[in-house]
Amino acid sequence: MDSFVIKLGGSVISYKDKPLKARISDINRLAREISEVLGNRRLCIVHGGGSFGHYVAKKYGIHMGMPRIKIGLSILEYEMRRLNLMIVNAMINHGVPVLPFSPSNIMVTDNGMVSTFFKDSLLKALEWGYVPLLYGDFVFDERKSCVIYSGDQLCLEVSKLMNASTIIFCLDVAGIYDKDPKKFNDAKLIKELNHDEIPKFLSGVSKGDDVTGGLYNKISVAYEAAKIGIKSVFINGLAHNILPKVIKGEDFIGSLIY
């Protein structure tokens, strides 16, 4: 049975320059596209924080540990669950049987590395044909009080858990480029990267200015996944009908790390 982890990037489900504003039409379209290819496939969906999570995390300094203003952590969880429920609603409306899981309820880290993962319920959901829906979130940490555990990191943990063949990263650009396509008109799309090439490639990639490391973190996750035989595909999640092509094994525009 084919197994995929789909990462809906924050810039695909929200307007990252507009705090707390979701891309409702794109969320609905992605839900429809996923419903059309679900069939007997095992899927897990992970979404980013976008202008909900990143905005609140920066405002209260949660990416640096437990906030001085305690209510900040509560607000972060509230806004992430609000965004999550918008996605849940769209998926249900298109017949995708999602079950939301909050990372802060099922994971604990030690210095940013997962030390406890209450995974049984998630595995049971997959066993019964449900689609777990997780999101980047704060989690309690043994040494740092709390950390932001990104959706990208979750993709790696979940893909290992469910023996996924592929992680699909849905971005707001067509894939991985040799330079930033938003700044350089001559940026070229990189169609394939062997994981052996990743360390050198990452040396020229910015670590980003969001609280979870941006593209650098995504490629780092893809590198770790490739080392254990899990492929990663990077596509434009704002473009119509590319996600279904990847899942069905058809030709697509994007980047592959293997």
C-alpha positions, -999 to 999 in steps of 0.1 A, spaced: 0 0 0 14 34 -10 21 57 20 27 94 18 32 123 42 19 156 27 33 188 42 11 218 35 34 247 39 24 278 59 27 300 28 2 277 9 -25 277 36 -21 313 48 -10 347 37 24 350 54 25 388 51 -10 391 67 -12 379 103 -39 353 110 -53 353 75 -59 319 59 -60 310 21 -94 294 23 -98 288 -14 -65 271 -16 -72 250 15 -105 239 -1 -88 231 -34 -61 210 -18 -87 191 2 -105 183 -31 -73 172 -47 -64 150 -18 -99 135 -18 -96 126 -55 -64 104 -49 -70 90 -14 -84 57 -25 -67 29 -5 -35 49 1 -22 56 36 -18 94 40 -8 117 68 -11 154 65 11 179 83 6 217 80 28 246 89 19 276 111 21 303 84 9 337 96 -9 321 125 19 302 143 49 322 133 33 355 140 23 345 176 56 326 183 76 357 173 53 381 192 58 363 225 93 349 219 82 313 221 108 302 197 134 311 224 117 291 251 89 295 276 74 330 272 76 355 300 39 362 294 23 329 301 -8 335 281 14 337 249 16 299 248 -21 296 252 -27 320 223 -2 301 201 -21 269 207 -54 286 202 -44 301 168 -28 269 156 -59 249 165 -81 275 148 -60 272 116 -61 234 120 -99 233 123 -102 253 90 -83 225 73 -103 199 91 -135 215 79 -123 216 43 -112 180 44 -145 168 59 -164 187 33 -145 168 6 -149 134 23 -113 131 36 -115 113 70 -90 134 89 -83 131 127 -64 161 142 -34 154 166 -17 182 185 20 176 189 21 193 223 -2 165 235 17 136 221 54 146 221 81 157 245 116 167 234 150 168 251 171 197 237 149 197 206 151 160 200 121 137 205 124 119 238 88 108 242 63 101 214 28 88 224 23 73 190 -2 45 196 -34 65 188 -18 79 156 -9 43 145 -44 31 153 -59 60 132 -38 49 102 -47 12 108 -84 21 106 -80 41 74 -81 76 89 -58 104 78 -39 119 108 -36 157 106 -8 173 126 8 207 126 39 225 137 35 234 173 52 241 206 62 210 226 75 208 262 113 202 264 132 186 292 161 212 290 146 242 273 112 243 289 96 244 255 106 245 218 89 250 185 87 216 168 82 224 131 59 207 107 89 197 87 105 179 116 71 162 122 71 149 86 103 130 93 91 115 125 57 105 110 72 92 78 95 68 98 65 58 119 43 48 90 71 36 67 61 62 41 77 61 6 75 98 0 72 132 18 56 158 -4 64 194 5 39 219 -9 56 253 -12 47 286 -28 73 281 -55 78 252 -80 105 234 -60 141 238 -51 161 264 -71 198 272 -74 190 306 -60 160 324 -46 134 326 -74 116 354 -56 147 376 -59 164 363 -91 147 360 -125 174 337 -137 169 311 -109 168 276 -123 147 248 -109 167 218 -97 148 187 -107 168 161 -88 193 160 -59 210 129 -46 213 131 -8 251 129 -12 249 164 -28 228 179 0 255 190 25 273 210 -2 241 225 -15 229 235 20 261 255 26 247 280 1 211 281 15 199 307 39 185 294 72 155 317 67 139 343 89 109 324 102 109 306 135 114 271 120 142 276 96 124 279 62 137 260 32 169 251 49 151 230 75 129 214 48 160 203 28 177 191 60 146 169 67 146 156 32 183 147 36 177 127 68 147 110 51 167 101 20 194 84 41 168 59 53 152 54 18 124 79 20 121 102 -10 111 139 -8 93 159 -34 90 197 -35 62 212 -55 41 244 -58 11 239 -36 -6 270 -50 -6 255 -85 -36 234 -94 -34 196 -98 3 190 -92 -2 172 -59 -24 145 -74 1 139 -101 29 132 -76 7 108 -56 -4 90 -88 32 87 -100 27 109 -130 51 134 -144 51 167 -125 70 200 -122 90 201 -91 121 188 -73 130 153 -60 155 145 -33 164 108 -30 
